[in-house]
Amino acid sequence: MIILCTIVAVLVLATILFMQQASFGKAPSGARLERMKKSPQYRDGAFQNQSETPALTGGASYFTVMKDFFFGKHDRKAPDAALPAIRRDLQQQPSLKPELTWFGHSSYLLQVNGLNILVDPVFSGRTSPVSYAGTKAFPGTDIYKAADMPRIDVLLITHDHYDHLDYQTVLQLKDRVGTFVTSLGVGAHLEYWGVPAEKIKELDWWESAPVSDNSRFTATPARHFSGRGFKRNGTLWSSFVLETGAYRIYLGGDSGYDRHFAEIGRKFGPFDLAILENGQYNAYWSNIHMMPEETAQAAVDLGAKVLFPVHWAKFALATHPWDESIQRVLKKAGALKMKVVTPLIGEQVILDSIYPETQWWVKK
């Protein structure tokens, strides 16, 4: 019994020490926490979704999910070679029309109306609090680094998960960023990592913040969750609407399918472009990540002219083949007559002008 208690005590102590690493971030406190408590989304000590959202579906338990993830029989086909990508000089003057460069998964650069807007940048090789463990990026998807980014006017963080908020990337970029725009509570992590409070704009759902004379962000609902440690939903998760000049762009972040897409479409649509998650889904967590067919329907609900599917082609965070999501969303989008843009990593996308549609993931 003494030996067992000693082992348990050592494991608990090791876990506590491990969780002290800066990459886990910091929980909101003080005035920030008081503001959070006044949010309509904050109830019973945590943020809530619009609809009841059990984290697990299909009768699964956490044990079921872990057993299936590590030991289940799945076709986890990964790329059999380095993925093709295009390396461009992002320091050059962009197009007069909104220009977008995708870096794989949910990271991309929007250059519009003189602004450089970087969204959910993850330039580390893994989606993890440590560099030596966690899901590793596919070969060929790491050709862009933080040092390749131009001066960033706005760095947008949709929520605090590791595949959207990367500690090392923030450290490398924070001194070259004008303004951080993020969801309510996430600023606690950023301040802990050395970002000045005056550079951070935290938004609750339906709150707006101008970032220039003719551009503003509005945080809008998503159906997801948050957390970098054991505690969930201590910070908010959001999608965002960017209104810039004559253009409206929807930045989806992570979300399960729900009524909020149609609601946002009614309030802000139609959108010139909807950037929506499309990958890392599973029947066991279908409330918090959309199936590809739902991604296509969400674009319709939003009133989008063009759909850009992201959240795929860099990390394998689920059990499906790496290219299944893009095949499924294209099939459904075709049935719904929704235009889809499918650039390579680094390939130029220009609204109303250049919309790459090459199926580059298909073997020749």
C-alpha positions, 0 to 999 in steps of 0.5 A, a space after each residue: 500500500 505504501 508503494 502504491 501511494 508513493 507511485 500515485 503521489 509521484 505521478 500527481 506531482 509530475 503532472 502538476 510540475 508538467 502543467 506549470 509550463 508556460 505553453 499551457 497559458 494562464 486562466 483568466 482572473 481579476 477584471 477579465 474574469 469579472 467581465 466574462 461572468 457578465 457574458 450571456 454565454 457564461 453560466 455555471 462557471 463556464 462558457 456555454 454553446 447556444 444549443 445543448 452540446 454534449 462533447 461526446 456523441 453516439 453513446 461514447 465515453 472518453 474511454 471508448 473514444 481513446 480506445 477507438 482512437 489508439 486501437 480501433 481499425 481505421 483507414 488512417 491514410 496519410 500522404 505518401 509523399 511530401 505535399 505540394 506547396 508554393 513558396 511566395 514572398 509575402 513581403 511584396 505588395 499584395 493585390 488591390 483586391 483581398 488576397 489570401 494565402 493558406 499555410 495548411 490546417 486553419 492558418 492563413 494570411 489575409 491581405 486586404 485594404 492595406 491590412 495584413 491579417 494573420 489567422 490562427 497561426 501555427 508554425 510549430 511542427 506539432 499541435 502540442 504544449 511540448 515540441 517532443 510529443 503530439 501530432 506532427 505536421 505532414 511532410 511538405 506543409 512546413 515551408 512557411 515559418 513565423 519569420 516569413 510573415 510580413 508586419 502583422 496589423 491584426 493577429 486573430 485567434 478564434 479560440 485557445 486550442 493548440 492547433 489554433 493558438 500556438 505558444 511558440 508562434 506567438 512568442 516569435 510574432 508578438 513584437 511584430 503585431 499591431 493588434 490581437 483580436 480574439 475571443 473573451 478570456 483568451 487574452 489571459 494566455 497572451 498577456 502571460 506570454 508577454 503581449 501588452 494588454 493594450 494590444 489585445 481586443 477580446 470580444 464576446 459574441 456579437 461584439 465588434 471592434 474596428 481595426 482601421 477606418 474601413 475594417 472591423 471584426 465582429 465575434 459571432 457564435 460557434 459550436 465548440 469548446 475551449 481549454 488547454 489543460 484539464 478544465 474546459 470552457 474557461 475561455 470563449 470560442 468564436 467565429 468572426 465576421 470581417 467587414 472591410 470596404 465592400 467585402 464581407 468575409 466569414 472566418 469560421 474557426 472550429 464549429 459543429 453544425 447548428 442554427 448559428 450559421 443561418 443566423 449569422 447569414 441573416 445578420 451579415 450575409 451574403 459573404 464574398 468568402 466563407 472560410 470553414 472547418 472541414 476535417 478532424 471529424 468523427 461520429 463520436 464528436 459530431 457536435 463540435 466538429 462538422 462532417 464535410 457535408 455539413 460544411 457545404 450546407 453551412 456555406 449555403 446557410 451563410 449566403 456565401 458566394 465561395 467556400 474555402 475549406 480549411 482544418 485539413 491537409 497538415 495535421 491528422 487529429 482524427 481517424 479518417 484518411 487525410 484527403 477524405 474531407 475534401 472529397 466529401 465536401 466537394 461532392 456535397 458542394 457540387 450538389 448544392 451548387 456552391 463554388 469551392 476554392 482549393 488552393 495549395 499551401 502558399 498558392 495565391 487566392 484573390 477574391 473576384 479574380 483568382 480561385 484555384 480549383 486544382 485537385 492537387 491531392 489526387 495522384 496523377 
